[in-house]
Amino acid sequence: MHSIKPLPEFTRWLDALPDPIVRGVVVARIKRSQASDIKRAKALAQLLD
């Protein structure tokens, strides 16, 4: 398992999301990626670009 450390810019972006459901989906995806392989983490990074 790998660990993901949020950057301050990401935390500000996440906190600024107006929709709590979307925020929950993003957080859930990040938590799942921590328990997953690196390939899935790279897919998440591409989604957030």
C-alpha distance matrix in Angstrom:
0.0 3.8 6.8 10.0 13.3 16.3 19.4 22.7 24.1 21.4 21.9 25.6 25.3 23.3 25.7 28.6 27.8 30.8 29.4 27.2 26.1 24.8 23.0 21.4 20.4 18.8 16.9 15.8 14.6 12.5 10.9 10.4 9.0 6.2 5.3 6.8 7.5 9.0 12.4 12.1 11.2 14.3 16.3 15.8 16.9 19.9 20.8 21.0 23.2
3.8 0.0 3.8 6.8 10.0 13.1 15.9 19.4 20.8 18.3 19.0 22.7 22.6 20.9 23.5 26.2 25.7 29.0 27.9 26.0 25.3 23.6 21.6 20.5 19.6 17.4 15.6 15.4 14.0 11.2 10.4 10.8 8.5 5.5 6.9 8.0 8.1 8.1 11.7 11.5 9.5 12.4 14.9 14.0 14.5 17.8 18.9 18.6 20.5
6.8 3.8 0.0 3.8 6.5 9.8 12.8 16.0 17.7 15.4 15.8 19.5 19.7 18.1 20.3 23.3 23.1 26.4 25.7 23.6 23.4 21.8 19.3 18.5 18.2 15.7 13.6 14.1 13.2 9.8 9.2 10.8 8.9 5.7 8.4 10.2 11.0 10.5 13.9 13.1 10.3 13.3 15.6 13.9 14.0 17.7 18.4 17.4 19.5
10.0 6.8 3.8 0.0 3.8 6.3 9.4 12.7 14.1 11.7 12.3 16.0 16.1 14.7 17.1 19.8 19.8 23.2 22.8 21.1 21.1 19.1 16.6 16.4 16.1 13.1 11.3 12.7 11.6 7.9 8.6 10.8 8.6 6.6 10.2 11.5 12.2 11.0 13.8 12.6 9.2 11.8 14.0 11.6 11.3 15.1 15.7 14.1 16.3
13.3 10.0 6.5 3.8 0.0 3.8 6.5 9.6 11.6 10.0 10.1 13.7 14.5 13.6 15.5 18.3 19.0 22.5 22.6 21.0 21.7 19.8 16.8 17.1 17.5 14.3 12.3 14.6 14.0 10.2 11.1 13.9 12.1 10.2 13.8 15.2 16.0 14.4 17.2 16.0 12.5 14.5 16.7 14.0 13.1 16.8 17.3 15.0 16.9
16.3 13.1 9.8 6.3 3.8 0.0 3.8 6.5 8.2 6.3 6.4 10.0 10.8 10.1 12.0 14.6 15.5 19.0 19.5 18.2 19.2 17.1 14.0 15.1 15.7 12.2 10.7 13.7 13.3 9.9 11.6 14.6 13.1 12.0 15.7 17.0 17.9 16.3 18.4 16.7 13.2 14.9 16.5 13.3 12.2 15.8 15.6 12.8 14.8
19.4 15.9 12.8 9.4 6.5 3.8 0.0 3.8 5.4 5.3 6.3 8.8 9.9 10.6 12.3 14.3 15.8 19.4 20.5 19.8 21.2 18.8 15.8 17.6 18.2 14.5 13.7 16.9 16.3 13.0 15.2 18.0 16.2 15.4 19.2 20.1 20.6 18.4 20.3 19.0 15.3 16.2 18.0 15.0 13.0 16.2 16.4 13.1 14.2
22.7 19.4 16.0 12.7 9.6 6.5 3.8 0.0 3.8 5.4 5.0 6.2 8.6 9.8 10.4 12.2 14.5 17.9 19.6 19.0 21.0 18.9 15.7 17.9 19.1 15.7 14.9 18.5 18.3 15.5 17.4 20.5 19.2 18.5 22.2 23.3 24.1 22.1 23.8 22.3 18.7 19.6 21.0 17.8 16.0 18.8 18.5 15.0 16.0
24.1 20.8 17.7 14.1 11.6 8.2 5.4 3.8 0.0 3.8 5.5 5.2 6.2 8.6 9.9 10.6 12.7 16.2 18.1 18.2 20.1 17.5 14.9 17.6 18.3 14.9 14.9 18.6 18.0 15.6 18.2 20.9 19.4 19.4 23.2 23.8 24.4 22.1 23.3 21.7 18.3 18.6 19.6 16.5 14.4 16.7 16.3 12.5 13.2
21.4 18.3 15.4 11.7 10.0 6.3 5.3 5.4 3.8 0.0 3.8 5.4 5.0 6.0 8.5 9.7 10.8 14.6 15.8 15.6 17.0 14.3 11.7 14.2 14.7 11.1 11.3 14.8 14.2 12.0 14.7 17.3 16.0 16.3 19.9 20.5 21.4 19.4 20.5 18.5 15.3 16.0 16.6 13.3 11.7 14.3 13.4 9.9 11.5
21.9 19.0 15.8 12.3 10.1 6.4 6.3 5.0 5.5 3.8 0.0 3.8 5.4 5.1 6.0 8.5 10.1 13.5 14.8 14.0 16.0 14.0 10.8 13.0 14.5 11.4 10.6 14.4 14.7 12.4 14.4 17.6 16.9 16.8 20.2 21.4 22.9 21.3 22.7 20.5 17.4 18.7 19.3 15.7 14.8 17.5 16.3 12.9 15.0
25.6 22.7 19.5 16.0 13.7 10.0 8.8 6.2 5.2 5.4 3.8 0.0 3.8 5.5 5.1 6.1 8.8 12.0 14.1 14.1 16.6 14.6 11.7 14.7 16.3 13.5 13.3 17.1 17.5 15.7 17.9 20.9 20.3 20.4 23.9 24.9 26.2 24.5 25.6 23.4 20.3 21.3 21.5 18.0 16.9 19.1 17.6 14.1 15.6
25.3 22.6 19.7 16.1 14.5 10.8 9.9 8.6 6.2 5.0 5.4 3.8 0.0 3.8 5.5 5.1 6.5 10.1 12.0 12.6 14.6 12.0 9.8 13.2 14.1 11.2 12.1 15.7 15.6 14.4 17.1 19.6 18.9 19.8 23.1 23.6 24.9 23.2 23.7 21.3 18.6 19.3 19.0 15.5 14.5 16.2 14.4 11.0 12.7
23.3 20.9 18.1 14.7 13.6 10.1 10.6 9.8 8.6 6.0 5.1 5.5 3.8 0.0 3.8 5.4 5.4 9.0 9.9 9.7 11.5 9.3 6.4 9.6 10.9 8.3 8.7 12.4 12.8 11.8 14.2 16.8 16.7 17.5 20.6 21.4 23.2 22.0 22.6 19.9 17.4 18.7 18.2 14.5 14.4 16.4 14.2 11.2 13.8
25.7 23.5 20.3 17.1 15.5 12.0 12.3 10.4 9.9 8.5 6.0 5.1 5.5 3.8 0.0 3.8 5.6 8.1 9.8 9.3 12.2 11.0 7.9 10.8 13.1 11.2 10.9 14.5 15.7 14.7 16.5 19.4 19.7 20.1 23.1 24.4 26.3 25.3 26.2 23.4 20.9 22.4 22.0 18.2 18.1 20.2 17.9 15.0 17.4
28.6 26.2 23.3 19.8 18.3 14.6 14.3 12.2 10.6 9.7 8.5 6.1 5.1 5.4 3.8 0.0 3.8 6.1 8.9 9.8 12.7 11.1 9.1 12.7 14.4 12.7 13.4 16.9 17.7 17.1 19.3 21.9 22.0 22.8 25.9 26.7 28.5 27.2 27.7 24.9 22.5 23.5 22.8 19.2 18.9 20.3 17.9 14.9 16.9
27.8 25.7 23.1 19.8 19.0 15.5 15.8 14.5 12.7 10.8 10.1 8.8 6.5 5.4 5.6 3.8 0.0 3.8 5.6 7.2 9.5 7.6 6.4 10.1 11.4 10.3 11.7 14.7 15.4 15.6 17.9 20.0 20.4 21.8 24.5 25.1 27.0 26.0 26.1 23.0 21.2 22.2 20.9 17.4 17.7 18.8 15.8 13.4 15.8
30.8 29.0 26.4 23.2 22.5 19.0 19.4 17.9 16.2 14.6 13.5 12.0 10.1 9.0 8.1 6.1 3.8 0.0 3.8 6.4 9.0 8.3 8.2 11.3 12.9 12.8 14.2 16.7 17.8 18.5 20.5 22.4 23.3 24.7 27.2 27.9 30.0 29.3 29.2 26.0 24.4 25.5 23.9 20.5 21.1 21.9 18.7 16.7 19.1
29.4 27.9 25.7 22.8 22.6 19.5 20.5 19.6 18.1 15.8 14.8 14.1 12.0 9.9 9.8 8.9 5.6 3.8 0.0 3.8 5.4 5.4 6.4 8.8 10.1 11.0 12.6 14.4 15.7 17.0 18.7 20.3 21.5 23.3 25.3 25.9 28.3 28.0 27.7 24.3 23.2 24.5 22.6 19.3 20.6 21.3 17.8 16.4 19.3
27.2 26.0 23.6 21.1 21.0 18.2 19.8 19.0 18.2 15.6 14.0 14.1 12.6 9.7 9.3 9.8 7.2 6.4 3.8 0.0 3.8 5.5 4.9 6.1 8.6 9.9 10.4 12.0 14.1 15.3 16.3 18.1 19.8 21.2 23.1 24.1 26.8 26.9 27.0 23.4 22.3 24.2 22.5 19.0 20.6 21.9 18.6 17.2 20.5
26.1 25.3 23.4 21.1 21.7 19.2 21.2 21.0 20.1 17.0 16.0 16.6 14.6 11.5 12.2 12.7 9.5 9.0 5.4 3.8 0.0 3.8 5.4 5.0 6.2 8.7 9.9 10.4 12.3 14.3 15.3 16.4 18.3 20.2 21.6 22.3 25.1 25.4 25.2 21.5 20.9 22.8 20.7 17.6 19.7 20.7 17.2 16.6 20.0
24.8 23.6 21.8 19.1 19.8 17.1 18.8 18.9 17.5 14.3 14.0 14.6 12.0 9.3 11.0 11.1 7.6 8.3 5.4 5.5 3.8 0.0 3.8 5.3 5.0 6.3 8.6 9.8 10.6 12.5 14.3 15.3 16.5 18.7 20.5 20.8 23.1 23.0 22.6 19.1 18.3 19.8 17.7 14.5 16.4 17.2 13.6 12.9 16.3
23.0 21.6 19.3 16.6 16.8 14.0 15.8 15.7 14.9 11.7 10.8 11.7 9.8 6.4 7.9 9.1 6.4 8.2 6.4 4.9 5.4 3.8 0.0 3.8 5.5 5.2 6.2 8.6 10.0 10.8 12.4 14.3 15.5 16.9 19.2 20.0 22.4 22.1 22.3 18.9 17.5 19.4 17.9 14.3 15.8 17.4 14.3 12.8 16.2
21.4 20.5 18.5 16.4 17.1 15.1 17.6 17.9 17.6 14.2 13.0 14.7 13.2 9.6 10.8 12.7 10.1 11.3 8.8 6.1 5.0 5.3 3.8 0.0 3.8 5.4 5.1 6.0 8.5 9.9 10.5 12.1 14.1 15.5 17.1 18.2 21.1 21.5 21.8 18.2 17.2 19.6 18.1 14.7 16.9 18.7 15.6 14.8 18.5
20.4 19.6 18.2 16.1 17.5 15.7 18.2 19.1 18.3 14.7 14.5 16.3 14.1 10.9 13.1 14.4 11.4 12.9 10.1 8.6 6.2 5.0 5.5 3.8 0.0 3.8 5.5 5.1 6.1 8.7 9.9 10.5 12.2 14.4 15.8 16.2 18.8 19.3 19.0 15.3 14.9 17.1 15.1 12.0 14.6 16.0 12.8 12.7 16.5
18.8 17.4 15.7 13.1 14.3 12.2 14.5 15.7 14.9 11.1 11.4 13.5 11.2 8.3 11.2 12.7 10.3 12.8 11.0 9.9 8.7 6.3 5.2 5.4 3.8 0.0 3.8 5.5 5.1 6.3 8.7 9.9 10.6 12.6 14.8 15.1 17.3 17.1 17.1 13.7 12.4 14.5 12.9 9.4 11.5 13.3 10.4 9.6 13.4
16.9 15.6 13.6 11.3 12.3 10.7 13.7 14.9 14.9 11.3 10.6 13.3 12.1 8.7 10.9 13.4 11.7 14.2 12.6 10.4 9.9 8.6 6.2 5.1 5.5 3.8 0.0 3.8 5.4 5.1 6.2 8.7 9.9 10.8 13.1 14.3 16.9 17.0 17.9 14.5 12.9 15.6 14.8 11.3 13.2 15.7 13.4 12.3 16.0
15.8 15.4 14.1 12.7 14.6 13.7 16.9 18.5 18.6 14.8 14.4 17.1 15.7 12.4 14.5 16.9 14.7 16.7 14.4 12.0 10.4 9.8 8.6 6.0 5.1 5.5 3.8 0.0 3.8 5.4 5.1 6.2 8.6 10.0 11.2 12.4 15.4 16.3 16.9 13.3 12.7 15.7 14.5 11.6 14.3 16.5 14.2 14.1 17.9
14.6 14.0 13.2 11.6 14.0 13.3 16.3 18.3 18.0 14.2 14.7 17.5 15.6 12.8 15.7 17.7 15.4 17.8 15.7 14.1 12.3 10.6 10.0 8.5 6.1 5.1 5.4 3.8 0.0 3.8 5.4 5.1 6.1 8.8 10.2 10.3 12.8 13.3 13.5 9.8 9.3 12.1 10.8 7.9 11.0 13.0 11.0 11.4 15.0
12.5 11.2 9.8 7.9 10.2 9.9 13.0 15.5 15.6 12.0 12.4 15.7 14.4 11.8 14.7 17.1 15.6 18.5 17.0 15.3 14.3 12.5 10.8 9.9 8.7 6.3 5.1 5.4 3.8 0.0 3.8 5.4 5.0 6.4 9.1 9.7 11.9 11.9 13.0 9.8 8.0 11.1 11.0 7.8 9.9 12.8 11.6 11.1 14.5
10.9 10.4 9.2 8.6 11.1 11.6 15.2 17.4 18.2 14.7 14.4 17.9 17.1 14.2 16.5 19.3 17.9 20.5 18.7 16.3 15.3 14.3 12.4 10.5 9.9 8.7 6.2 5.1 5.4 3.8 0.0 3.8 5.4 5.2 7.0 8.9 12.0 12.9 14.5 11.5 10.2 13.8 13.8 11.2 13.4 16.4 15.2 14.9 18.3
10.4 10.8 10.8 10.8 13.9 14.6 18.0 20.5 20.9 17.3 17.6 20.9 19.6 16.8 19.4 21.9 20.0 22.4 20.3 18.1 16.4 15.3 14.3 12.1 10.5 9.9 8.7 6.2 5.1 5.4 3.8 0.0 3.8 5.4 5.4 6.3 9.7 11.3 12.3 9.1 9.1 12.7 12.2 10.4 13.3 15.8 14.7 15.3 18.6
9.0 8.5 8.9 8.6 12.1 13.1 16.2 19.2 19.4 16.0 16.9 20.3 18.9 16.7 19.7 22.0 20.4 23.3 21.5 19.8 18.3 16.5 15.5 14.1 12.2 10.6 9.9 8.6 6.1 5.0 5.4 3.8 0.0 3.8 5.3 4.8 7.1 7.9 9.1 6.2 5.5 9.2 9.5 7.9 10.4 13.1 12.8 13.4 16.2
6.2 5.5 5.7 6.6 10.2 12.0 15.4 18.5 19.4 16.3 16.8 20.4 19.8 17.5 20.1 22.8 21.8 24.7 23.3 21.2 20.2 18.7 16.9 15.5 14.4 12.6 10.8 10.0 8.8 6.4 5.2 5.4 3.8 0.0 3.8 5.5 7.8 8.6 11.1 9.2 7.7 11.4 12.6 10.9 12.6 15.8 15.8 15.7 18.5
5.3 6.9 8.4 10.2 13.8 15.7 19.2 22.2 23.2 19.9 20.2 23.9 23.1 20.6 23.1 25.9 24.5 27.2 25.3 23.1 21.6 20.5 19.2 17.1 15.8 14.8 13.1 11.2 10.2 9.1 7.0 5.4 5.3 3.8 0.0 3.8 7.0 9.4 11.6 9.8 9.7 13.3 14.1 13.2 15.3 18.1 18.1 18.6 21.4
6.8 8.0 10.2 11.5 15.2 17.0 20.1 23.3 23.8 20.5 21.4 24.9 23.6 21.4 24.4 26.7 25.1 27.9 25.9 24.1 22.3 20.8 20.0 18.2 16.2 15.1 14.3 12.4 10.3 9.7 8.9 6.3 4.8 5.5 3.8 0.0 3.8 6.7 8.2 6.6 7.5 10.8 11.4 11.3 13.7 15.9 16.2 17.4 19.8
7.5 8.1 11.0 12.2 16.0 17.9 20.6 24.1 24.4 21.4 22.9 26.2 24.9 23.2 26.3 28.5 27.0 30.0 28.3 26.8 25.1 23.1 22.4 21.1 18.8 17.3 16.9 15.4 12.8 11.9 12.0 9.7 7.1 7.8 7.0 3.8 0.0 3.8 5.5 5.8 6.9 9.1 10.5 11.4 13.1 15.0 16.2 17.5 19.4
9.0 8.1 10.5 11.0 14.4 16.3 18.4 22.1 22.1 19.4 21.3 24.5 23.2 22.0 25.3 27.2 26.0 29.3 28.0 26.9 25.4 23.0 22.1 21.5 19.3 17.1 17.0 16.3 13.3 11.9 12.9 11.3 7.9 8.6 9.4 6.7 3.8 0.0 3.8 5.4 5.0 6.3 8.7 9.9 10.5 12.5 14.4 15.4 16.8
12.4 11.7 13.9 13.8 17.2 18.4 20.3 23.8 23.3 20.5 22.7 25.6 23.7 22.6 26.2 27.7 26.1 29.2 27.7 27.0 25.2 22.6 22.3 21.8 19.0 17.1 17.9 16.9 13.5 13.0 14.5 12.3 9.1 11.1 11.6 8.2 5.5 3.8 0.0 3.8 5.4 5.2 6.4 8.9 10.0 10.9 12.8 14.7 15.7
12.1 11.5 13.1 12.6 16.0 16.7 19.0 22.3 21.7 18.5 20.5 23.4 21.3 19.9 23.4 24.9 23.0 26.0 24.3 23.4 21.5 19.1 18.9 18.2 15.3 13.7 14.5 13.3 9.8 9.8 11.5 9.1 6.2 9.2 9.8 6.6 5.8 5.4 3.8 0.0 3.8 5.3 5.0 6.4 8.7 9.9 10.7 12.7 14.5
11.2 9.5 10.3 9.2 12.5 13.2 15.3 18.7 18.3 15.3 17.4 20.3 18.6 17.4 20.9 22.5 21.2 24.4 23.2 22.3 20.9 18.3 17.5 17.2 14.9 12.4 12.9 12.7 9.3 8.0 10.2 9.1 5.5 7.7 9.7 7.5 6.9 5.0 5.4 3.8 0.0 3.8 5.4 5.1 6.3 8.8 9.9 10.8 12.6
14.3 12.4 13.3 11.8 14.5 14.9 16.2 19.6 18.6 16.0 18.7 21.3 19.3 18.7 22.4 23.5 22.2 25.5 24.5 24.2 22.8 19.8 19.4 19.6 17.1 14.5 15.6 15.7 12.1 11.1 13.8 12.7 9.2 11.4 13.3 10.8 9.1 6.3 5.2 5.3 3.8 0.0 3.8 5.4 5.0 6.3 8.8 10.0 10.8
16.3 14.9 15.6 14.0 16.7 16.5 18.0 21.0 19.6 16.6 19.3 21.5 19.0 18.2 22.0 22.8 20.9 23.9 22.6 22.5 20.7 17.7 17.9 18.1 15.1 12.9 14.8 14.5 10.8 11.0 13.8 12.2 9.5 12.6 14.1 11.4 10.5 8.7 6.4 5.0 5.4 3.8 0.0 3.8 5.4 5.1 6.4 8.9 10.2
15.8 14.0 13.9 11.6 14.0 13.3 15.0 17.8 16.5 13.3 15.7 18.0 15.5 14.5 18.2 19.2 17.4 20.5 19.3 19.0 17.6 14.5 14.3 14.7 12.0 9.4 11.3 11.6 7.9 7.8 11.2 10.4 7.9 10.9 13.2 11.3 11.4 9.9 8.9 6.4 5.1 5.4 3.8 0.0 3.8 5.4 5.0 6.3 8.8
16.9 14.5 14.0 11.3 13.1 12.2 13.0 16.0 14.4 11.7 14.8 16.9 14.5 14.4 18.1 18.9 17.7 21.1 20.6 20.6 19.7 16.4 15.8 16.9 14.6 11.5 13.2 14.3 11.0 9.9 13.4 13.3 10.4 12.6 15.3 13.7 13.1 10.5 10.0 8.7 6.3 5.0 5.4 3.8 0.0 3.8 5.4 5.2 6.4
19.9 17.8 17.7 15.1 16.8 15.8 16.2 18.8 16.7 14.3 17.5 19.1 16.2 16.4 20.2 20.3 18.8 21.9 21.3 21.9 20.7 17.2 17.4 18.7 16.0 13.3 15.7 16.5 13.0 12.8 16.4 15.8 13.1 15.8 18.1 15.9 15.0 12.5 10.9 9.9 8.8 6.3 5.1 5.4 3.8 0.0 3.8 5.4 5.3
20.8 18.9 18.4 15.7 17.3 15.6 16.4 18.5 16.3 13.4 16.3 17.6 14.4 14.2 17.9 17.9 15.8 18.7 17.8 18.6 17.2 13.6 14.3 15.6 12.8 10.4 13.4 14.2 11.0 11.6 15.2 14.7 12.8 15.8 18.1 16.2 16.2 14.4 12.8 10.7 9.9 8.8 6.4 5.0 5.4 3.8 0.0 3.8 5.6
21.0 18.6 17.4 14.1 15.0 12.8 13.1 15.0 12.5 9.9 12.9 14.1 11.0 11.2 15.0 14.9 13.4 16.7 16.4 17.2 16.6 12.9 12.8 14.8 12.7 9.6 12.3 14.1 11.4 11.1 14.9 15.3 13.4 15.7 18.6 17.4 17.5 15.4 14.7 12.7 10.8 10.0 8.9 6.3 5.2 5.4 3.8 0.0 3.8
23.2 20.5 19.5 16.3 16.9 14.8 14.2 16.0 13.2 11.5 15.0 15.6 12.7 13.8 17.4 16.9 15.8 19.1 19.3 20.5 20.0 16.3 16.2 18.5 16.5 13.4 16.0 17.9 15.0 14.5 18.3 18.6 16.2 18.5 21.4 19.8 19.4 16.8 15.7 14.5 12.6 10.8 10.2 8.8 6.4 5.3 5.6 3.8 0.0
